[in-house]
Structures are given as C-alpha cells and as structure tokens.
C-alpha cells in the first residue's frame, strides 16, 4: 500500500497563481461529459466499455484458461500448470494454446455488454428505489444485488459460447472439432439447443458469486484506498492516478473472486466435457479435493483479468467522457440526522 501511495504526487506544496488557474481550467474541462448520467446513451456506452473490457482480456488469457480447464477435468494427465503447458505444446504445437479463442472472444464480449451495462442500470434503479440515505447505508447490499441481477442475464448470453469453448478445450485429441464453425453444429446436432445451456445453472453458480464479489469488493476497495492510502482526494487526482487506483482495487477484488467461484467453475468444465452428466455426478466424480483443482492458475488468471477489466472499463469511460461518480459519501441529510454535519 505504501508503494501505491508513492505513485501520487505530494499534495502539500506551494501553489503558484498560474497553477491554480490552470488546474481550474483543467477541472472545468473534465466536467464536460459526453452524455447525462443515467441516460440511455450513458448505459449504451457503458455496455461498449464492458464489451471491450471482457472480450479483450478473456481472449488474451486463452492459453492459461485452456490449461486451467484441462487441469480441472483430467488431473491424471495434467499434473500442474507447467506440465499442462508443456504437454499442450508437445501435442498441438504453440498454436494449440489458443484453442477456443473464437468462442471465448464472442462469448465474453456478449457477457461484458450485459455484465457492465446492466450493472449500471440495476445499481441506479435499485438505488433510486432505496432512496439516497439507504443507498449509502446499505451500499454493499446494493452492489451485490445489482451485480447479481446483471450477471443473471450476462450468463444467458455467455452460455452457448462457453459450452463450445470448454468442449473444444477439454475433449481428447481427434474426438471433437477444434474450430467454432464445426463445434457449434456438432453440439446442436447431438443435443439440440439444450446442449448450449445444459451447464447454465452451474454457470450461474460460478459467475453470480464471482460477479457479486467482483463489483462489491471493487467498489468498497476503491472507497478504502481513497480514504486510507491515496494521499489526496479523488477529485484532486489526475485521470492516470485514478486509473492506478482502479487497477489496484481490481486486482484485490479478483483474488477473492477466484476463490469464491472456483468449485462451480470446476463443475462447469467437467459437465461440458462429460456428456449427459449432472451437477451431482460432477461433484461425486471430482470429490472435494478435485473441486479445487487448478485454483492456483485461476487466481493468477482471474486476479490479472479482473484488474485489467476494471482498468479498461474505467479507461473507456475516461476516453468517452462519461460521468464517473466519486466513491460513495454520506449524504448531507444523513449527516444532519447523525449529528455529523459541520456548521
């Protein structure tokens, strides 16, 4: 945390009149937003940020995701992360590490649109129903409910491509197509439309807790960093300094996300590989220890992934000049009720 604080310029220094004038002009410029907070355009552009955030990052870590899935469903063959990479390259060459990149890119782009776009919608909607004071007092619950609602729809968008991806990555060599254009028709021919959604329930079990932790932990971590680590208020930080805080909070949130959602992630991988298996069958076959297989690589993957996603999402909002409300602060009306208002 000390190293994070050192990235920020010292807020206590002599300020020349010209500096004050320049800072005021810069501040005024940053207040010119491209749209109104809570408008249809605002939500649409947030969805664009979510698409880029999730689509780019998940596609980039396809090799790590591939090995992680194989560790989960075939622990006899793939002993550890290094061994998984070595065997994959030996059997399929370096290009084999990108197996499943197409469904990953399409699926997680669609998921990102719903995850971030709907989160902004639900957070604003539920917050309005709660009222300003309750929205602050119970803000963690607000983040949890809004993110769970968003992820419910995001996983419906993700499920078809996730089914294709996992089947492509975990099937034995030569037993299943290795391209999306061949994999999707094969699943449909064998299992119908249900084949794309058979793991939707465990996907919800994996992704909803993950997303609840991702958003709630991120929001509260940002709040804590500005209150206890960053040596000056957020509105005095430059955009680049704010993005440093975003990245740090995202990584912290990502570690917790990986742990909370890992058993369900293992079940999803197993069910998509083993045709006809249910949740109970997967849990029984894997055992308690097996449910936690591949946790190490997933922590690395999800920690980095979550940090980059928040960084990209916030960066897109900066570039598109979207309103970016500061961390939650106590409303004046509540301060008066609690006797905390300053005269």
VOGU-3710 file (C-alpha; in Angstrom, 3 decimals, decimal comma):
1> xxxxxxxxxx> 0,000/0,000/0,000  2,923/2,337/0,697  4,179/1,742/-2,849  0,745/2,646/-4,182  0,707/5,890/-2,204  4,175/6,765/-3,542  2,786/6,897/-7,090  0,863/10,045/-6,272  2,357/13,493/-6,305  2,739/15,270/-2,967
11> xxxxxxxxxx> -0,464/17,245/-2,368  1,267/19,574/0,130  3,405/22,010/-1,832  3,425/25,728/-2,688  0,913/26,542/-5,409  1,505/29,446/-7,751  -1,381/31,559/-9,016  -0,831/30,307/-12,566  -1,025/26,704/-11,360  -4,355/27,378/-9,665
21> xxxxxxxxxx> -5,693/28,952/-12,862  -4,523/26,014/-14,985  -5,935/23,478/-12,557  -9,296/25,262/-12,578  -9,387/25,219/-16,369  -8,478/21,519/-16,444  -11,136/20,748/-13,858  -13,719/22,618/-15,880  -12,754/20,679/-18,990  -13,148/17,332/-17,262
31> xxxxxxxxxx> -16,687/18,269/-16,191  -17,858/18,435/-19,826  -19,378/14,996/-20,233  -20,499/13,420/-23,486  -23,867/12,397/-22,002  -26,018/12,649/-18,915  -25,563/10,156/-16,090  -28,331/7,544/-16,209  -29,375/8,316/-19,793  -29,832/5,666/-22,480
41> xxxxxxxxxx> -26,636/6,823/-24,166  -24,744/6,506/-20,875  -25,833/2,889/-20,409  -25,111/2,050/-24,062  -21,567/3,433/-23,822  -21,033/1,581/-20,537  -22,011/-1,584/-22,417  -19,379/-0,769/-25,057  -16,799/-0,456/-22,280  -17,927/-3,795/-20,876
51> xxxxxxxxxx> -17,658/-5,478/-24,285  -14,071/-4,295/-24,729  -13,187/-4,986/-21,116  -14,316/-8,623/-21,068  -13,757/-9,541/-24,720  -10,143/-8,372/-24,912  -9,000/-9,713/-21,544  -10,563/-13,158/-21,748  -9,269/-13,697/-25,278  -5,775/-12,634/-24,179
61> xxxxxxxxxx> -5,626/-15,265/-21,419  -6,958/-18,124/-23,571  -3,732/-20,192/-23,100  -3,969/-20,005/-19,307  -7,704/-20,752/-19,398  -7,079/-23,744/-21,664  -4,548/-25,315/-19,294  -6,712/-24,498/-16,260  -9,701/-26,333/-17,804  -7,551/-29,355/-18,621
71> xxxxxxxxxx> -6,174/-29,460/-15,083  -9,755/-29,497/-13,789  -11,093/-32,334/-15,934  -8,011/-34,538/-16,468  -5,823/-34,275/-13,371  -4,240/-37,658/-14,090  -2,665/-36,415/-17,320  -2,078/-32,741/-16,489  -0,223/-32,636/-13,165  0,347/-28,896/-12,763
81> xxxxxxxxxx> 0,354/-25,624/-14,669  3,841/-26,004/-16,135  3,205/-29,610/-17,097  -0,070/-28,591/-18,740  1,619/-26,014/-20,943  4,409/-28,440/-21,823  2,061/-31,275/-22,824  -0,197/-28,956/-24,830  2,706/-27,543/-26,850  4,183/-31,038/-27,339
91> xxxxxxxxxx> 0,895/-32,447/-28,680  -0,529/-29,486/-30,606  2,297/-27,007/-31,041  2,293/-23,419/-29,794  -0,886/-22,628/-31,728  -2,656/-25,259/-29,638  -2,511/-22,871/-26,683  -5,026/-20,607/-28,459  -7,580/-23,382/-28,946  -11,027/-21,948/-28,201
101> xxxxxxxxxx> -10,131/-18,299/-28,749  -13,109/-17,637/-31,064  -15,924/-18,744/-28,713  -14,038/-17,058/-25,881  -13,933/-13,731/-27,731  -17,564/-13,835/-28,873  -18,981/-15,224/-25,636  -17,212/-12,895/-23,244  -17,852/-9,844/-25,409  -21,572/-10,604/-25,148
111> xxxxxxxxxx> -21,205/-11,254/-21,438  -19,359/-7,967/-20,897  -22,109/-5,989/-22,607  -24,676/-7,383/-20,178  -22,439/-7,530/-17,091  -21,286/-3,911/-17,054  -24,206/-2,352/-18,921  -26,897/-3,945/-16,762  -24,886/-3,379/-13,574  -25,015/0,360/-14,157
121> xxxxxxxxxx> -28,748/0,106/-14,921  -29,599/-2,001/-11,872  -27,380/-0,035/-9,482  -29,065/3,214/-10,483  -32,553/1,647/-10,471  -32,261/-0,131/-7,125  -30,500/2,874/-5,598  -33,423/5,059/-6,634  -35,888/2,660/-5,031  -33,888/2,604/-1,790
131> xxxxxxxxxx> -33,516/6,370/-1,516  -30,281/8,324/-1,145  -29,727/7,627/2,561  -30,450/3,888/2,442  -28,449/3,541/-0,770  -25,440/4,823/1,181  -26,060/2,913/4,427  -26,661/-0,370/2,603  -24,413/0,264/-0,378  -22,659/-3,117/-0,159
141> xxxxxxxxxx> -26,045/-4,836/-0,447  -26,870/-2,534/-3,350  -23,672/-3,543/-5,177  -24,346/-7,225/-4,510  -27,955/-7,179/-5,707  -27,229/-5,049/-8,784  -24,293/-7,201/-9,889  -26,205/-10,472/-9,306  -29,105/-9,176/-11,413  -26,757/-8,160/-14,218
151> xxxxxxxxxx> -24,867/-11,451/-14,206  -28,088/-13,471/-14,446  -28,624/-12,079/-17,942  -24,924/-11,991/-18,809  -24,610/-15,760/-18,344  -27,542/-16,461/-20,648  -25,589/-14,547/-23,303  -22,346/-16,376/-22,465  -23,555/-19,985/-22,102  -23,642/-21,120/-25,781
161> xxxxxxxxxx> -20,081/-19,995/-26,483  -18,845/-21,277/-23,112  -20,208/-24,733/-23,962  -18,354/-24,707/-27,284  -15,146/-23,408/-25,733  -14,928/-25,934/-22,915  -15,809/-28,883/-25,181  -13,148/-27,807/-27,681  -10,504/-27,351/-24,990  -11,096/-30,484/-22,914
171> xxxxxxxxxx> -12,044/-33,195/-25,432  -9,444/-35,766/-26,386  -7,365/-35,057/-29,479  -9,261/-36,011/-32,608  -12,560/-36,655/-30,783  -14,135/-33,211/-31,201  -13,794/-30,314/-33,672  -11,221/-27,642/-32,897  -12,971/-24,752/-34,671  -16,134/-22,928/-33,627
181> xxxxxxxxxx> -17,777/-23,277/-37,040  -17,592/-27,065/-36,671  -18,058/-27,359/-32,900  -21,344/-25,448/-32,614  -23,188/-27,504/-35,305  -21,914/-30,751/-33,772  -23,254/-29,849/-30,317  -26,570/-28,787/-31,846  -26,870/-31,983/-33,905  -26,169/-34,211/-30,895
191> xxxxxxxxxx> -28,034/-32,378/-28,119  -30,163/-29,662/-29,699  -30,375/-26,142/-28,290  -30,305/-27,606/-24,760  -26,702/-28,635/-25,363  -25,678/-24,987/-25,262  -27,450/-24,365/-21,967  -27,012/-27,614/-20,042  -24,358/-26,037/-17,833  -26,229/-22,731/-17,388
201> xxxxxxxxxx> -27,205/-23,473/-13,778  -23,637/-24,256/-12,642  -22,511/-21,296/-14,768  -24,825/-19,121/-12,688  -23,371/-20,832/-9,626  -19,881/-19,853/-10,749  -20,443/-16,438/-12,259  -23,046/-14,841/-9,980  -20,969/-15,203/-6,765  -17,892/-14,200/-8,779
211> xxxxxxxxxx> -19,536/-11,059/-10,130  -21,084/-10,130/-6,782  -17,619/-10,293/-5,242  -16,051/-8,567/-8,255  -18,270/-5,493/-8,095  -18,912/-5,198/-4,349  -15,277/-5,813/-3,388  -14,068/-3,428/-6,083  -16,431/-0,623/-5,059  -15,564/-0,921/-1,366
221> xxxxxxxxxx> -11,820/-1,320/-2,069  -11,779/1,857/-4,167  -13,532/3,624/-1,329  -10,993/2,288/1,204  -7,975/3,182/-0,960  -9,050/6,786/-1,366  -9,876/7,035/2,346  -6,738/5,366/3,736  -3,972/5,064/1,120  -4,194/7,735/-1,563
231> xxxxxxxxxx> -2,759/10,934/-0,037  -5,289/13,305/-1,605  -8,993/13,376/-2,529  -10,096/11,704/-5,755  -11,130/14,975/-7,390  -7,540/16,238/-6,983  -6,046/13,130/-8,626  -5,242/13,104/-12,315  -7,029/10,640/-14,572  -3,907/8,441/-14,715
241> xxxxxxxxxx> -3,668/8,395/-10,916  -7,326/7,416/-10,675  -6,702/4,541/-13,091  -3,838/3,290/-10,878  -6,333/3,037/-8,016  -8,789/1,287/-10,336  -6,185/-1,336/-11,298  -5,109/-1,982/-7,682  -8,688/-2,340/-6,459  -9,481/-4,610/-9,407
251> xxxxxxxxxx> -6,636/-6,997/-8,598  -7,597/-7,244/-4,936  -11,191/-7,968/-5,930  -10,043/-10,552/-8,479  -8,230/-12,721/-5,923  -11,386/-13,027/-3,816  -13,474/-13,652/-6,939  -11,333/-16,618/-7,966  -11,620/-18,336/-4,587  -15,380/-17,833/-4,214
261> xxxxxxxxxx> -16,299/-19,114/-7,673  -13,729/-21,865/-8,230  -15,678/-25,030/-7,242  -18,526/-24,087/-9,591  -16,006/-23,325/-12,349  -14,599/-26,848/-11,998  -18,103/-28,354/-12,188  -18,850/-26,348/-15,365  -15,668/-27,636/-17,010  -16,461/-31,237/-16,047
271> xxxxxxxxxx> -20,104/-31,119/-17,194  -19,246/-29,656/-20,582  -16,679/-32,416/-21,100  -18,764/-35,345/-19,800  -21,875/-35,571/-21,969  -25,056/-36,299/-20,003  -23,556/-35,679/-16,553  -25,389/-33,593/-13,949  -24,164/-31,385/-11,135  -24,364/-34,240/-8,613
281> xxxxxxxxxx> -22,444/-36,563/-10,938  -19,712/-33,970/-11,400  -19,318/-33,281/-7,668  -19,207/-37,012/-6,888  -16,654/-37,749/-9,600  -14,384/-34,839/-8,697  -14,518/-35,103/-4,897  -13,777/-32,211/-2,541  -10,104/-32,008/-3,482  -10,892/-32,205/-7,178
291> xxxxxxxxxx> -13,286/-29,259/-6,923  -10,294/-27,090/-6,028  -8,026/-28,383/-8,802  -6,425/-25,603/-10,832  -7,077/-22,933/-8,173  -3,511/-21,543/-8,350  -3,571/-20,749/-12,064  -7,113/-19,455/-11,755  -6,107/-16,973/-9,030  -3,337/-15,685/-11,291
301> xxxxxxxxxx> -5,685/-15,558/-14,264  -8,691/-14,005/-12,514  -6,630/-11,540/-10,458  -4,922/-10,186/-13,555  -8,103/-10,437/-15,602  -10,252/-8,528/-13,118  -7,660/-5,780/-12,667  -7,331/-5,322/-16,431  -11,098/-5,411/-16,937  -11,696/-2,604/-14,470
311> xxxxxxxxxx> -8,737/-0,671/-15,905  -10,062/-0,982/-19,475  -13,650/-0,243/-18,434  -12,683/2,860/-16,482  -10,278/3,888/-19,252  -13,062/3,657/-21,834  -15,274/5,828/-19,622  -12,478/8,395/-19,439  -11,914/8,375/-23,210  -15,641/8,612/-23,970
321> xxxxxxxxxx> -16,007/11,367/-21,353  -18,688/9,524/-19,427  -19,746/10,714/-15,963  -17,672/8,893/-13,331  -19,220/9,478/-9,898  -16,748/9,522/-6,977  -16,774/6,814/-4,270  -19,903/6,832/-2,110  -20,057/9,530/0,535  -22,578/10,176/3,286
331> xxxxxxxxxx> -25,480/12,410/2,168  -25,797/15,735/3,971  -29,286/14,807/5,189  -27,881/11,726/6,918  -25,022/13,720/8,433  -27,574/16,079/9,977  -29,593/13,175/11,390  -26,484/11,623/12,899  -25,179/14,941/14,183  -22,119/14,825/11,940
341> xxx> -22,859/17,910/9,865  -20,321/20,718/10,159  -21,568/24,225/10,894
//
